[in-house]
Amino acid sequence: MKLKLLAPLAATTMIAASLGGCATAVEGTTQDIAVTTNPAGASCVLERDGKTIGSIAATPGTSHIEKSKYDITIRCNKEGFVEAVYLDKSDVAAASAGSFVADVLITEGAAGAVDSISGADNKYDSPVSITLVARGAMGAPTPVH
């Protein structure tokens, strides 16, 4: 009798181990972030926790980053324009939110733990559109000489 009860548990454990996390298998642990600016041709740096994690030489462009539960700051610069800053918030991916119940029922939360550690259950906004303001334009800071 006990052997019959152990078989489903063993199968569930093997499935959870092979998946390594539902979002990890479906969404992956990396993401491309596409950035466009108005005007085009700005250089952008993507930062997380004060460290550069990606860059774009000239917009429009894309940067390939590792996902994380932490937000990304995108800083774009172009000659004659004020630096533009965009906060790209890390948010739970829709597929991860939808798989929460299945995760708890099937893997007893093991897959969700793997996803959370790997960052696979998070997603950033993409594409991102950023408008730069010309130096000296109304309301924009003017350079000090």
C-alpha positions as CSV (number, residue, x, y, z in Angstrom):
1,M,0.0,0.0,0.0
2,K,2.8,2.5,0.9
3,L,4.5,1.7,-2.4
4,K,1.5,2.9,-4.3
5,L,1.6,6.2,-2.5
6,L,5.3,6.7,-3.1
7,A,5.2,6.2,-6.8
8,P,3.3,9.5,-7.5
9,L,5.6,11.4,-5.2
10,A,8.7,10.0,-6.9
11,A,7.2,10.9,-10.3
12,T,6.4,14.4,-9.2
13,T,9.9,14.9,-7.8
14,M,11.5,13.6,-11.0
15,I,9.3,16.0,-13.1
16,A,10.2,19.0,-10.9
17,A,13.9,18.2,-11.1
18,S,13.8,17.8,-14.8
19,L,12.0,21.1,-15.4
20,G,14.3,23.1,-13.1
21,G,11.4,25.6,-12.7
22,C,8.5,26.2,-15.1
23,A,9.4,29.8,-16.0
24,T,13.1,28.8,-16.4
25,A,12.1,26.2,-19.0
26,V,9.5,28.4,-20.7
27,E,10.8,32.0,-20.4
28,G,14.5,31.5,-19.8
29,T,16.8,33.5,-17.5
30,T,17.8,36.2,-20.1
31,Q,15.8,38.8,-22.0
32,D,16.4,41.2,-24.9
33,I,15.5,44.8,-24.0
34,A,14.9,47.0,-27.1
35,V,15.3,50.7,-26.7
36,T,14.3,53.5,-29.1
37,T,14.8,57.2,-28.5
38,N,13.4,60.3,-30.0
39,P,15.6,61.5,-31.6
40,A,17.3,58.3,-32.7
41,G,21.1,57.8,-32.3
42,A,21.5,58.1,-28.6
43,S,23.9,55.8,-26.7
44,C,22.4,54.0,-23.7
45,V,23.7,52.2,-20.7
46,L,21.7,49.6,-18.7
47,E,22.5,49.5,-15.0
48,R,21.4,47.3,-12.1
49,D,22.5,48.1,-8.6
50,G,25.0,50.7,-9.9
51,K,26.8,48.2,-12.2
52,T,26.6,48.3,-16.0
53,I,24.9,45.1,-17.3
54,G,24.4,46.2,-21.0
55,S,24.8,49.0,-23.5
56,I,23.5,50.2,-26.8
57,A,25.9,52.1,-29.0
58,A,23.1,53.9,-31.0
59,T,19.4,53.7,-30.8
60,P,17.3,52.0,-31.9
61,G,19.0,49.0,-30.5
62,T,18.8,46.0,-28.2
63,S,20.7,44.8,-25.2
64,H,20.7,41.1,-24.0
65,I,20.6,41.0,-20.2
66,E,20.3,38.4,-17.4
67,K,16.9,38.6,-15.7
68,S,16.7,39.5,-12.0
69,K,14.2,40.6,-9.4
70,Y,16.0,44.0,-9.3
71,D,15.0,47.0,-11.5
72,I,17.2,48.3,-14.4
73,T,18.0,51.9,-14.9
74,I,18.5,52.9,-18.6
75,R,20.5,56.1,-19.2
76,C,20.6,57.5,-22.7
77,N,22.8,60.4,-23.9
78,K,23.1,62.3,-27.2
79,E,25.1,65.4,-28.0
80,G,23.0,68.5,-27.5
81,F,20.4,66.7,-25.3
82,V,19.9,66.3,-21.6
83,E,20.5,62.7,-20.3
84,A,17.3,60.8,-20.2
85,V,16.7,58.1,-17.5
86,Y,14.1,55.3,-17.6
87,L,13.5,52.9,-14.7
88,D,12.6,49.5,-16.1
89,K,10.9,47.7,-13.3
90,S,11.3,44.0,-12.8
91,D,7.9,42.4,-12.7
92,V,6.6,38.9,-12.4
93,A,6.1,37.4,-15.9
94,A,2.5,36.5,-16.8
95,A,3.3,32.9,-17.5
96,S,5.0,32.6,-14.0
97,A,2.0,34.1,-12.3
98,G,-0.4,31.7,-14.1
99,S,1.7,28.7,-13.3
100,F,1.8,29.4,-9.5
101,V,-1.1,27.1,-8.7
102,A,0.2,24.3,-10.9
103,D,3.6,24.7,-9.3
104,V,2.3,24.3,-5.8
105,L,0.1,21.3,-6.7
106,I,2.6,19.5,-8.8
107,T,6.1,20.3,-7.4
108,E,5.1,21.6,-3.9
109,G,6.6,25.0,-4.8
110,A,10.1,23.6,-5.9
111,A,9.8,25.0,-9.4
112,G,8.9,28.4,-8.1
113,A,11.9,28.5,-5.9
114,V,14.2,27.7,-8.8
115,D,12.5,30.4,-10.9
116,S,12.8,33.0,-8.2
117,I,16.5,32.2,-7.7
118,S,17.3,32.3,-11.4
119,G,15.2,35.4,-12.1
120,A,13.2,33.5,-14.8
121,D,10.0,34.5,-13.1
122,N,10.7,38.1,-13.8
123,K,10.4,40.3,-16.9
124,Y,11.3,43.8,-17.9
125,D,9.4,46.2,-20.2
126,S,10.5,45.9,-23.8
127,P,10.4,47.7,-26.1
128,V,11.2,50.9,-24.2
129,S,10.7,54.3,-25.8
130,I,12.6,57.3,-24.4
131,T,12.3,61.0,-25.4
132,L,15.4,63.2,-25.0
133,V,15.0,66.9,-24.4
134,A,17.2,69.4,-26.2
135,R,19.6,71.4,-23.9
136,G,18.3,74.9,-23.4
137,A,14.7,73.9,-24.3
138,M,12.1,75.2,-22.0
139,G,12.4,73.4,-18.6
140,A,15.6,71.7,-19.5
141,P,18.8,72.5,-17.7
142,T,21.3,74.5,-19.6
143,P,25.0,73.6,-19.5
144,V,27.3,75.6,-17.3
145,H,30.4,77.0,-19.1
